[in-house]
Amino acid sequence: MRRHEMIKAALLAAFALGTWTACQPPAQGGEGGGIEPQAMADALHAVMESDRTVYTRNVVNRLAKEQQVIKASEHWKEEPALPLPAQMFRMGAEMVAEKDVGFSYALLSKWPINKQNTPRTEVEIAGLEFVASNKGQNFYAEEMLGGQKCFTAVYADTAVAPACVSCHNEHKDTPKDDFALGDVMGGVVLRIPVGS
């Protein structure tokens, strides 16, 4: 019986150690500790990109394009329709901004249908150019905005479903009408304040 209790205690200790190890933060960086801005930006973007892709493929593309049971429209508040993926993304960004959690993000494009999604800073412009010209690579820089030093990351936003392509190519306000599946259509700009 004693041997059984020792094995049980050893297994419990191993489980506790494994759980403790799995819950430890990633390697600390910088003098003040904490996660590096690039690692934080990459992790946040991984969640954003996954959620955006799931919504685009499994909700908008499936229901509006394939099954045609409901349409997706920029006028979703006025008519029975799904919000467009870009609108869903903006709503999330606005909610995050209200919470003041230490980062911000936006979906911008060199070819915006909605002019409020036009790049404005030199870093945004350079980042969008870079991700459009260097498929699969991200852009990282630091910039000063309103007296605040920010780590800024730009990630390619690609056409992940046929609904992306047809919506952008057929929109009356589109400045570019030859997108194809997999093309870079814009970029996610993510900012993290890093000091003054």
N, C-alpha and C positions, 0 to 999 in steps of 0.2 A: 504494500500500500504506500509506503514511504517513497519508493522509487516512482510510482505513478504520480504522486504529488510533486516530486522534484521535476519530472518531465513536464508536467502541467505548468509549474512555475517558470521553467526555462522557456517554454513556448509563449507564455504570457509576456515575459520580459522581452523576448525577441520581437513579438508583435508590437509591444509598446515602443521599442527602439526603432523599429521600421516605420511606425506611424510618426514618431517624433522626427525622424530623419526626413520623411516625405513632406512634412509640414514646415521645414526650415526654409527661410527665404533664400533666393539665389545668392551667389557669391557677392559679397559686399564690394562696392567700388567707391573710389574717391575718398577724400579725407574724412568727410562727415558720415560715411557709411551710406547705406541705402542702395537702391537699384540704380544702375546707370540710366540716363535718359533714353539712350538708343534702345536698350533692352526693354524699358517700360513702353516706349512708343511701339516697338515691334509687337509686344504682347497685346497692347490695346488694339492695334490694327488687326491682328489675327482674329480677335473677337468680332470686330466691326466687319471685316471682310467676310467672315463665315456667316454672320447674321444676314448681311446684305445679299450674299449669294443664295442662301436658303430661301429668303423671302422672294427674290427674283425668280429662281428656278421653280420652287415648289408651290408658290402662291400665285404670283403674277403670270408667269409663263404658262403654268398648268391651267389655271382657271380662265385667264383672259385669252390666251393664244391657242392652246391645244383644245380645251374643252368648251371654250366660249360660253361659260355660264354667267360671267360678269365681266365687265370691261375694267380696264385700268385707265384712269384719267387724271390729268392735272386739276380737273374740276370736281374731284371726289367729294368735296363738301357740299356742292350744289346738286349733285346727281348720284344715283346709286352706282358707285364704282369704287375700286380699290385705289388707294394712293399709289402713285408711281414709286418705284424703288428710290429714286433721288429724293422724293418728298419724304418718304419714310426715314431716310437717312438724315435729312435736315431736321425732322422732328426730334430724332434722338439727340442730335447735336445741340439743339435748342434746350432740351431738358437738362443735358449735362451742363450747359452754360449757366442755367438757373441754379444748379447745385454748388457751383464754385468749388470743384473738386481738384483743381490744380492742373487741368489740361483742357484743351479745346480742340475741336476738329471741324473740318468742312470738306465738302465735295466741290472741287473746282475743275474747270476745263479750259483748254485753249479754244474750244469750240462750244461755248455754253449756249444752250437753248434759252435758259433764263439768265439774263445779264447779271444778276446778283451773284452768279457763280463764276464770274470772271476773276482771274488772278489779279492782285493789286500790288503786292510787294515784289521786289527784285528776287527774293528767295522763292516765292510762289511761282513766278514766271520761269526761273531757272530750273526749279524742281519739276514742273510740268514738262518742260522741254526735255529734261534728262530722262524721265520715266517713259516718255513717248519714244525716245530714240534708243533706249537701252532696255529692251524687254527683259523683265525678270529682276531688274535691279532697282533698289530704292535710292532715294536722294536724302542726304542729311546735311544740315547746316545750322549755324546759329545766327540769330538776327536780333536787333533791338527794336522793340515795338512799344511806343509810349513810355520810354525809359525803363522798360523791363527786358532783360536778356532772356531769349527763348531758344530752346532747342527745337528745331523744326524738321519734321520728317515728311517726305512726300512719297506716297505709294501709288502705283498705277491702278487705275480703276478700269477694268476691262469688260467688254461685252461678254457676259457669261451665259446668255440665253438669246434665242431668236427674238424675243420680245424687246430686248435692249436695242438690237439692230433696227428692227422695223420702226419702233417708236422714234428713235433719233433720226433715221434717214427720211421718214415721212412727215415729221413735224414741220408745220408752216414756218417756224422761226429758226430752223436749223441752219447753221452756217456751213455744215459739212453733211453731205448726204450719201457717202459711200462707205460707211462703216461695215465691217464684216465681223462675224463671230470671232472672239479672241482679240480683237483690236483694242488698243488703249484708247479710251474715250475721254479720259480726264485723270484726276488724281485725288486721293484723300490727303489733305494737308492736316497734320497733327502737330500741335504745339504744346510744349511743356516748359513753364518758367524755370530757369536755372540760376537765377541770381539777379543782381542789379547792375 
